[in-house]
Amino acid sequence: MTLCNVKHSAGLWRSSTQNSTSTQKLEVRRRTRYNIGMHTYIISDLHLTPERPRITKAFFSFLRDQAPLADQLYIIGDLFEFWIGEDAAELLGAAPVLDAMKAISRVTDCFFMPGNRDFLVRESFTERTGFTVLDDESIIDFYGVKTLLLHGDSLCTDDVAHQHFRQTMMTNREFCDGFLALDVPSRIEQAKQARIQSAQHKSEVSMGIMDVTEQAVLDAFTKYGVSQMIHGHTHRQNTHHYNVEGNVANRYVLGDWAETNSVMRIDASGIEITNQAI
């Protein structure tokens, strides 16, 4: 999608998502949890955009059918392909997504951690969606296990260009506030250029460069004093095991939503990542 076609795409997003769910009306009801037990879901990297209505439909189905059964839901970044402020949500066709998030937040404790695609999310996002906004690299206790939860791009330290982007734009409050102060058409044009540059960057560097570095992972385990880490960003679903100062440590990586989804379920017995065709 080029952002110059956003008005047409917004209409596509509204019609495709709303029609597909009209019979259920995306009404989330509190359900009795027979034989389910306490558990948490974590997802990331859906990259929702009007160009991919199947992914939006799959997200709505997840919110309607699975999320209400959980005690907590975490979305840890890149829910959207790009995000330029809540005041642009209607124009970009994202309002139905925000409405569905608001609905699930009424029955499940929900949390959102911005990624490198939606780093412009601000505190007002909580009021709009009901999701509590978390800082990147947050420590969460999951059923007695202290866990480092992060989007994951901070671990990709070999990708020098991206780390420069993180430092000068993503984590630069002055830059972010200045961008959000622009009128919506100007933000759309700049976001369009940023997506072009991102695609060009991906075509010019190896996949290894865009993955995490082992030293950054080990440093994070040591810095935060945890034995469990969960992130997305790389789209490389897997489980990795480490020896950190003589102790076993585990890194769980979520995949993106494309041909299948990637849903992590955590309970007192452990962690499982499942995939369902979209």
N, C-alpha and C positions, 0 to 999 in steps of 0.2 A: 504494500500500500504506500502511495505517496500522500503526504498530508494535504496536498492541494485537492485531493478527492475526498476529504474527510466528511463533508456533508452527505455525500452519497453513501459513504461507508457507514456513517452513523445510522442512517435509515436502515441499512442492511442489518446492522447489529440489533436494532430495536425489533425489527420485524422477525428476524430469524430466532432470536432468543425468546421473545414474548410469545410468538405463535407456538413454539415447541413446548412451552410450559403452561399454556393457557388453561389446559384442563386441570392441572394440579394447582395453578395459581401461585406456585412457589410458597404456599403457606406451610410454615414449619411449625409442627406441633410438638409439645413435650410428650415423650413416649415413656411408658413404663419399661424399665430396663431389666427384664426377666433374663437371668442367666448370662448377662453380658459383662458385668463387672466394671470397675473403673478403668477407663482408658483415655488416651489422648491421641489425636490425629495431628500430623504435621505434613504440609505440602509446600511446594515452591515451584517457581519457574513455569507458570502457566502461560505467561506472555499473551494475555488476552488482547485481542484486537478484532475489529469487525471483519478482517480478512479471514479469520478462522472461527466461524460460528460453531463448528463442531466442538471446539474446546470450551467455548462459553456454555454450550448446552451441557457438556459433561460436568462442568463446574457446578451448574445449577442442580444437576442430578445428584452430585455428591453432597451439596448443601442440604438438599431435600431428604435424601435417603440414608446417608451415613452420618453426617456431622451431628444430627440431633441425638444420636445414641452415645456420643462422647461427652466426657466431662469438660474437655478443653479442646480447642482447635487453634493451631498456630499456622500462619502463612508467613514463610520466611523469605520473602523478597521476590521481585519480578513477577508479581501477579499480573501486572499490565506490561504490554510491550513498551509503553512509555506513559508517563504521567506528568502533566504540566499544571496541576492544581485542581482543586474541587470545583472552582468556578468554570472550568472548561469541560467538566464531566458530561453535561447535557449535550453540548455541541459535539463531543466526540462519541456519544452514544453509550457512555459507561454508566449512566444512571440506573438501568436495570440491574447491573452487577452490584452497585452500591446498595440498592434496595434489598436485594437477596442477602447481602452480608448483614444488613440491619436486622432482617428477619431471623437469621440463625443466631445472632448475638443475644436475642431475647431468651433463648433456651439453652445456650452453651456458652461458656466463658471463652471469648475469642481474642486473639492477639495477632498483631501484624508487625512484621519487621521489614522495613523498606530494603529493597535491593538496589543494584546499580541502574535499573530501568525505572524504578519508581521512588528514587531517593528524595523527590520533592514533596512527598507526603508530609503533612504537618499535623499539629495537634488537633486541628479541626476535623481531621479524618475520623477521629474517634467519635465525635458527635454525629457525623454523617453515617457511619457504618456500625457503630457500637463496638468496634475492635480497638482494644488498647494498643497504642503504638509503642513498640519496644526499640531500644537502642540496638544497633548492630553489636555483636559480641556481648550478649547478655548471659548471665549464669542463671539457669533454671533448675530447680529440684524436681526431677521426674521420678516419683515413687521411690524416693530415698537415694537416688543417684544424682549427684551434682553434675550438671551438664553445661558445656559451652555451646550456646545456640548462636549461629551467625549465618549471614547470607553465603559467605564463602569467598567473595572476590578479594578480600583483604589477605587471603592466603596465597594468591597468585602473584607472588612477588617478582617472578621472572618477567612478567608482562609490564615492562617499565612504562609504556604509554598509558596503560590503564591505571597504574598506581599514581601517575601524574594527574590523570583525570580525577581520581579519588581525592587527591590532596587539594587541587586547585578549584574543583567544582563541587563534587559530591559532599565533601565534609566542610566546605567553606560556606558558613552561614551567610556572610555578606553577599557572596555570589548568588546563592539560592534565593535570598530575599529580594535581591535586585531583579533576578529573572522573573520571579512571581509577581513583581510589581509592573511588569510589562503588560500591554494589552494582549488579549488571547490570540489574535491573528499573528502578532509578532512572536509569541511563544511557539505557536504551531510552526512557523517558518524556521525558527531556530532548531526546534526538535527534529524537523525534517532533515536539516543539514547534519545534525548530530547522528541520525540514523544512517545516513549515507556514509559518513566518516567511520562509523562503527563497522559497517559492512565491509568497507575497504580495508580497515585494520585487520579484521578476521581473515580476509583473503591473503594478507601479506605475511602473517606470522604462523608458525607451526602450532598444531594442537597442543603439543607439549608445553609451549610457552604459556598458553592460556589455562593450563591446569595448575593446581596447587603445587607449591614446592615443599618437599619433605621437611626442610629446615624450618619453614614457617609454621608447619603443623606442629613439630616438636616444640618450637618456641611457645606456641599458643598453649599447648598442654602444660608446659612448665609455668608460664606466666599466670595462668588462672588456677593452677593446682587441681585440675580435673582429670578424670580418667575416661570421660565420654564427651564426644564432640559430634554435633549434627549440623550439616550445612547443605546447601544446594549450589547454584550458580554454574557449576561445570557441566551439568547435564549428564554426569557419568555415575549413574546409580551403582553403588557398591558398598562394601564394608571392608575397612582396612584396620589391621591390628599393629600395634606398636609396643616396643619396650621403652618406657620412659622412666629412667632412673631406677630400673629394676622392677617396675610395676607394669602390668598390662593396661594398655589404653586402646580404646576403640573409636574409630572415626566412621560415621555413617553418612553417606552421600545420597541425597535424593536426586531422582532424574527429573527431566522436564516432562511436560504434557504435550505429546505430539500424536504418534500412532497409538500410544497407551498413556494412561495416567501413571502417577507415581505417588503412592499414599503410604506414609509411615504410621504404624500403630504402635503405641507404647503403653505397656501396662506393667504391673509389678513383676511379671515373669520375663520381661525383656522387650526387644524391639523386632518388628517385622515390617518389611517393605513389600507391598503388593502392587501388581500392575493389572489393569483391566483395559481391554481394547476400547478405543474411542471411535 
